[in-house]
Amino acid sequence: MKQVHILLTIMLFSSVTLPVFAQQNNFIKDYLERLVNSHKYLILVAETMPENKYNFKASSESLSFAENLMHIGYAVDWHSQSLLGGRESRDWKTDTIFKVANKSKEEMISIIDKTFDETITLIKEFDTTQLDDELDYFGLNRTKRQIFLLLADHITHHRGQMLVYMRLNGLVPPRYVLFQ
Protein backbone atom coordinates (compact mmCIF):
# COMPACT_ATOMS: atom_id res chain seq x y z
CA MET A 1 0.00 0.00 0.00
CA LYS A 2 2.86 2.35 0.83
CA GLN A 3 4.35 1.82 -2.65
CA VAL A 4 0.99 2.67 -4.28
CA HIS A 5 0.79 5.86 -2.20
CA ILE A 6 4.31 6.87 -3.26
CA LEU A 7 3.54 6.08 -6.89
CA LEU A 8 0.33 8.14 -6.77
CA THR A 9 2.19 11.06 -5.17
CA ILE A 10 4.84 10.97 -7.90
CA MET A 11 2.19 10.81 -10.62
CA LEU A 12 0.24 13.72 -9.10
CA PHE A 13 3.39 15.82 -8.72
CA SER A 14 4.44 15.05 -12.31
CA SER A 15 1.01 15.93 -13.68
CA VAL A 16 1.27 19.36 -12.07
CA THR A 17 4.95 20.23 -12.58
CA LEU A 18 5.63 18.85 -16.06
CA PRO A 19 3.10 21.15 -17.79
CA VAL A 20 4.53 24.15 -15.90
CA PHE A 21 8.09 23.31 -16.98
CA ALA A 22 6.88 22.77 -20.56
CA GLN A 23 5.22 26.19 -20.55
CA GLN A 24 8.39 27.82 -19.22
CA ASN A 25 10.51 26.08 -21.84
CA ASN A 26 8.03 27.21 -24.52
CA PHE A 27 8.36 30.77 -23.24
CA ILE A 28 12.14 30.61 -23.68
CA LYS A 29 11.80 28.97 -27.10
CA ASP A 30 9.34 31.66 -28.27
CA TYR A 31 11.46 34.42 -26.76
CA LEU A 32 14.60 33.17 -28.49
CA GLU A 33 12.80 33.13 -31.86
CA ARG A 34 11.76 36.73 -31.31
CA LEU A 35 15.20 37.82 -30.08
CA VAL A 36 17.01 36.18 -33.00
CA ASN A 37 14.68 37.94 -35.45
CA SER A 38 15.07 41.22 -33.59
CA HIS A 39 18.84 40.84 -33.76
CA LYS A 40 18.78 40.24 -37.52
CA TYR A 41 16.45 43.15 -38.14
CA LEU A 42 18.45 45.57 -35.98
CA ILE A 43 21.65 44.64 -37.83
CA LEU A 44 19.87 45.20 -41.14
CA VAL A 45 18.65 48.63 -39.95
CA ALA A 46 22.17 49.53 -38.78
CA GLU A 47 23.71 48.40 -42.07
CA THR A 48 21.13 50.30 -44.14
CA MET A 49 21.75 53.69 -42.52
CA PRO A 50 24.73 55.40 -44.19
CA GLU A 51 27.62 55.96 -41.81
CA ASN A 52 27.55 59.72 -42.48
CA LYS A 53 24.01 59.77 -40.99
CA TYR A 54 24.91 57.92 -37.77
CA ASN A 55 25.16 61.22 -35.86
CA PHE A 56 21.68 62.36 -36.98
CA LYS A 57 19.30 63.42 -34.18
CA ALA A 58 15.62 64.22 -34.58
CA SER A 59 16.05 67.00 -31.98
CA SER A 60 18.84 68.34 -29.80
CA GLU A 61 17.46 66.38 -26.82
CA SER A 62 17.30 63.08 -28.73
CA LEU A 63 19.86 60.35 -28.94
CA SER A 64 21.59 60.12 -32.31
CA PHE A 65 21.06 57.09 -34.54
CA ALA A 66 24.41 55.72 -33.31
CA GLU A 67 23.59 56.46 -29.68
CA ASN A 68 20.27 54.62 -30.01
CA LEU A 69 22.09 51.65 -31.51
CA MET A 70 24.69 51.51 -28.76
CA HIS A 71 22.06 52.16 -26.09
CA ILE A 72 20.22 49.07 -27.31
CA GLY A 73 23.47 47.13 -26.96
CA TYR A 74 24.01 48.38 -23.42
CA ALA A 75 20.41 47.53 -22.47
CA VAL A 76 20.66 44.05 -24.00
CA ASP A 77 23.88 43.45 -22.07
CA TRP A 78 22.50 44.83 -18.78
CA HIS A 79 19.13 43.08 -18.88
CA SER A 80 20.59 39.73 -19.91
CA GLN A 81 24.04 39.43 -18.40
CA SER A 82 23.41 41.41 -15.20
CA LEU A 83 19.71 41.09 -14.35
CA LEU A 84 19.13 37.59 -15.75
CA GLY A 85 22.65 36.21 -15.55
CA GLY A 86 23.86 37.77 -12.31
CA ARG A 87 27.04 39.40 -13.63
CA GLU A 88 27.95 42.74 -12.04
CA SER A 89 26.46 45.64 -14.02
CA ARG A 90 28.61 47.81 -16.23
CA ASP A 91 28.73 51.44 -15.11
CA TRP A 92 27.17 53.55 -17.88
CA LYS A 93 29.27 56.57 -16.88
CA THR A 94 32.60 54.78 -17.22
CA ASP A 95 31.79 52.04 -19.73
CA THR A 96 33.57 52.46 -23.05
CA ILE A 97 32.22 49.41 -24.88
CA PHE A 98 28.77 50.88 -25.52
CA LYS A 99 29.77 54.52 -25.94
CA VAL A 100 29.77 55.80 -29.50
CA ALA A 101 32.99 57.82 -29.00
CA ASN A 102 35.04 57.41 -32.19
CA LYS A 103 33.67 54.04 -33.21
CA SER A 104 33.00 53.36 -36.87
CA LYS A 105 29.70 52.01 -38.13
CA GLU A 106 31.39 48.65 -38.63
CA GLU A 107 32.73 48.59 -35.05
CA MET A 108 29.31 49.45 -33.60
CA ILE A 109 27.57 46.76 -35.63
CA SER A 110 30.21 44.24 -34.51
CA ILE A 111 29.60 45.13 -30.84
CA ILE A 112 25.83 44.80 -31.27
CA ASP A 113 26.26 41.48 -33.07
CA LYS A 114 28.51 40.10 -30.32
CA THR A 115 26.21 41.35 -27.55
CA PHE A 116 23.15 39.69 -29.07
CA ASP A 117 25.10 36.45 -29.62
CA GLU A 118 26.18 36.42 -25.96
CA THR A 119 22.60 37.12 -24.86
CA ILE A 120 21.18 34.36 -27.05
CA THR A 121 23.69 31.92 -25.55
CA LEU A 122 22.75 32.99 -22.00
CA ILE A 123 19.03 32.63 -22.69
CA LYS A 124 19.48 29.19 -24.27
CA GLU A 125 21.07 28.09 -20.99
CA PHE A 126 18.68 30.02 -18.72
CA ASP A 127 17.30 28.06 -15.78
CA THR A 128 13.53 28.37 -16.27
CA THR A 129 12.91 27.70 -12.59
CA GLN A 130 14.15 31.29 -12.08
CA LEU A 131 11.47 32.92 -14.25
CA ASP A 132 9.39 33.86 -11.21
CA ASP A 133 12.38 35.13 -9.18
CA GLU A 134 11.92 38.83 -8.40
CA LEU A 135 14.45 41.63 -8.70
CA ASP A 136 14.51 45.35 -8.05
CA TYR A 137 13.95 47.10 -11.37
CA PHE A 138 14.22 50.85 -10.82
CA GLY A 139 12.44 50.53 -7.47
CA LEU A 140 9.79 48.08 -8.69
CA ASN A 141 9.63 44.35 -8.05
CA ARG A 142 9.76 42.53 -11.38
CA THR A 143 10.11 38.85 -12.16
CA LYS A 144 12.82 37.63 -14.47
CA ARG A 145 10.03 36.74 -16.93
CA GLN A 146 9.07 40.42 -16.89
CA ILE A 147 12.72 41.38 -17.46
CA PHE A 148 12.65 39.32 -20.67
CA LEU A 149 9.56 41.24 -21.81
CA LEU A 150 10.92 44.63 -20.74
CA LEU A 151 14.06 43.97 -22.78
CA ALA A 152 12.03 43.16 -25.90
CA ASP A 153 10.00 46.36 -25.44
CA HIS A 154 13.15 48.42 -24.93
CA ILE A 155 14.77 47.12 -28.11
CA THR A 156 11.60 47.84 -30.09
CA HIS A 157 11.29 51.35 -28.61
CA HIS A 158 14.78 52.48 -29.61
CA ARG A 159 14.79 50.63 -32.93
CA GLY A 160 11.53 52.45 -33.75
CA GLN A 161 13.32 55.75 -33.18
CA MET A 162 16.07 54.62 -35.53
CA LEU A 163 13.49 53.81 -38.22
CA VAL A 164 12.02 57.31 -37.91
CA TYR A 165 15.54 58.76 -38.28
CA MET A 166 15.93 56.83 -41.51
CA ARG A 167 12.64 58.26 -42.84
CA LEU A 168 13.68 61.78 -41.80
CA ASN A 169 16.79 61.27 -43.93
CA GLY A 170 14.79 60.18 -46.97
CA LEU A 171 15.63 56.49 -46.57
CA VAL A 172 13.23 53.57 -46.71
CA PRO A 173 13.78 51.32 -43.69
CA PRO A 174 14.11 47.58 -44.25
CA ARG A 175 10.78 45.81 -44.54
CA TYR A 176 9.26 44.87 -41.19
CA VAL A 177 9.76 41.25 -40.16
CA LEU A 178 7.24 39.46 -37.96
CA PHE A 179 8.02 38.13 -34.49
CA GLN A 180 10.65 40.56 -33.44
C-alpha positions as CSV (number, residue, x, y, z in Angstrom):
1,M,0.0,0.0,0.0
2,K,2.9,2.3,0.8
3,Q,4.3,1.8,-2.7
4,V,1.0,2.7,-4.3
5,H,0.8,5.9,-2.2
6,I,4.3,6.9,-3.3
7,L,3.5,6.1,-6.9
8,L,0.3,8.1,-6.8
9,T,2.2,11.1,-5.2
10,I,4.8,11.0,-7.9
11,M,2.2,10.8,-10.6
12,L,0.2,13.7,-9.1
13,F,3.4,15.8,-8.7
14,S,4.4,15.1,-12.3
15,S,1.0,15.9,-13.7
16,V,1.3,19.4,-12.1
17,T,4.9,20.2,-12.6
18,L,5.6,18.8,-16.1
19,P,3.1,21.2,-17.8
20,V,4.5,24.1,-15.9
21,F,8.1,23.3,-17.0
22,A,6.9,22.8,-20.6
23,Q,5.2,26.2,-20.6
24,Q,8.4,27.8,-19.2
25,N,10.5,26.1,-21.8
26,N,8.0,27.2,-24.5
27,F,8.4,30.8,-23.2
28,I,12.1,30.6,-23.7
29,K,11.8,29.0,-27.1
30,D,9.3,31.7,-28.3
31,Y,11.5,34.4,-26.8
32,L,14.6,33.2,-28.5
33,E,12.8,33.1,-31.9
34,R,11.8,36.7,-31.3
35,L,15.2,37.8,-30.1
36,V,17.0,36.2,-33.0
37,N,14.7,37.9,-35.4
38,S,15.1,41.2,-33.6
39,H,18.8,40.8,-33.8
40,K,18.8,40.2,-37.5
41,Y,16.4,43.2,-38.1
42,L,18.5,45.6,-36.0
43,I,21.6,44.6,-37.8
44,L,19.9,45.2,-41.1
45,V,18.7,48.6,-39.9
46,A,22.2,49.5,-38.8
47,E,23.7,48.4,-42.1
48,T,21.1,50.3,-44.1
49,M,21.8,53.7,-42.5
50,P,24.7,55.4,-44.2
51,E,27.6,56.0,-41.8
52,N,27.6,59.7,-42.5
53,K,24.0,59.8,-41.0
54,Y,24.9,57.9,-37.8
55,N,25.2,61.2,-35.9
56,F,21.7,62.4,-37.0
57,K,19.3,63.4,-34.2
58,A,15.6,64.2,-34.6
59,S,16.0,67.0,-32.0
60,S,18.8,68.3,-29.8
61,E,17.5,66.4,-26.8
62,S,17.3,63.1,-28.7
63,L,19.9,60.3,-28.9
64,S,21.6,60.1,-32.3
65,F,21.1,57.1,-34.5
66,A,24.4,55.7,-33.3
67,E,23.6,56.5,-29.7
68,N,20.3,54.6,-30.0
69,L,22.1,51.6,-31.5
70,M,24.7,51.5,-28.8
71,H,22.1,52.2,-26.1
72,I,20.2,49.1,-27.3
73,G,23.5,47.1,-27.0
74,Y,24.0,48.4,-23.4
75,A,20.4,47.5,-22.5
76,V,20.7,44.0,-24.0
77,D,23.9,43.4,-22.1
78,W,22.5,44.8,-18.8
79,H,19.1,43.1,-18.9
80,S,20.6,39.7,-19.9
81,Q,24.0,39.4,-18.4
82,S,23.4,41.4,-15.2
83,L,19.7,41.1,-14.4
84,L,19.1,37.6,-15.7
85,G,22.7,36.2,-15.5
86,G,23.9,37.8,-12.3
87,R,27.0,39.4,-13.6
88,E,28.0,42.7,-12.0
89,S,26.5,45.6,-14.0
90,R,28.6,47.8,-16.2
91,D,28.7,51.4,-15.1
92,W,27.2,53.5,-17.9
93,K,29.3,56.6,-16.9
94,T,32.6,54.8,-17.2
95,D,31.8,52.0,-19.7
96,T,33.6,52.5,-23.1
97,I,32.2,49.4,-24.9
98,F,28.8,50.9,-25.5
99,K,29.8,54.5,-25.9
100,V,29.8,55.8,-29.5
101,A,33.0,57.8,-29.0
102,N,35.0,57.4,-32.2
103,K,33.7,54.0,-33.2
104,S,33.0,53.4,-36.9
105,K,29.7,52.0,-38.1
106,E,31.4,48.6,-38.6
107,E,32.7,48.6,-35.1
108,M,29.3,49.4,-33.6
109,I,27.6,46.8,-35.6
110,S,30.2,44.2,-34.5
111,I,29.6,45.1,-30.8
112,I,25.8,44.8,-31.3
113,D,26.3,41.5,-33.1
114,K,28.5,40.1,-30.3
115,T,26.2,41.4,-27.6
116,F,23.1,39.7,-29.1
117,D,25.1,36.5,-29.6
118,E,26.2,36.4,-26.0
119,T,22.6,37.1,-24.9
120,I,21.2,34.4,-27.0
121,T,23.7,31.9,-25.5
122,L,22.8,33.0,-22.0
123,I,19.0,32.6,-22.7
124,K,19.5,29.2,-24.3
125,E,21.1,28.1,-21.0
126,F,18.7,30.0,-18.7
127,D,17.3,28.1,-15.8
128,T,13.5,28.4,-16.3
129,T,12.9,27.7,-12.6
130,Q,14.2,31.3,-12.1
131,L,11.5,32.9,-14.3
132,D,9.4,33.9,-11.2
133,D,12.4,35.1,-9.2
134,E,11.9,38.8,-8.4
135,L,14.4,41.6,-8.7
136,D,14.5,45.4,-8.1
137,Y,13.9,47.1,-11.4
138,F,14.2,50.8,-10.8
139,G,12.4,50.5,-7.5
140,L,9.8,48.1,-8.7
141,N,9.6,44.4,-8.0
142,R,9.8,42.5,-11.4
143,T,10.1,38.8,-12.2
144,K,12.8,37.6,-14.5
145,R,10.0,36.7,-16.9
146,Q,9.1,40.4,-16.9
147,I,12.7,41.4,-17.5
148,F,12.6,39.3,-20.7
149,L,9.6,41.2,-21.8
150,L,10.9,44.6,-20.7
151,L,14.1,44.0,-22.8
152,A,12.0,43.2,-25.9
153,D,10.0,46.4,-25.4
154,H,13.1,48.4,-24.9
155,I,14.8,47.1,-28.1
156,T,11.6,47.8,-30.1
157,H,11.3,51.4,-28.6
158,H,14.8,52.5,-29.6
159,R,14.8,50.6,-32.9
160,G,11.5,52.5,-33.8
161,Q,13.3,55.7,-33.2
162,M,16.1,54.6,-35.5
163,L,13.5,53.8,-38.2
164,V,12.0,57.3,-37.9
165,Y,15.5,58.8,-38.3
166,M,15.9,56.8,-41.5
167,R,12.6,58.3,-42.8
168,L,13.7,61.8,-41.8
169,N,16.8,61.3,-43.9
170,G,14.8,60.2,-47.0
171,L,15.6,56.5,-46.6
172,V,13.2,53.6,-46.7
173,P,13.8,51.3,-43.7
174,P,14.1,47.6,-44.3
175,R,10.8,45.8,-44.5
176,Y,9.3,44.9,-41.2
177,V,9.8,41.2,-40.2
178,L,7.2,39.5,-38.0
179,F,8.0,38.1,-34.5
180,Q,10.6,40.6,-33.4
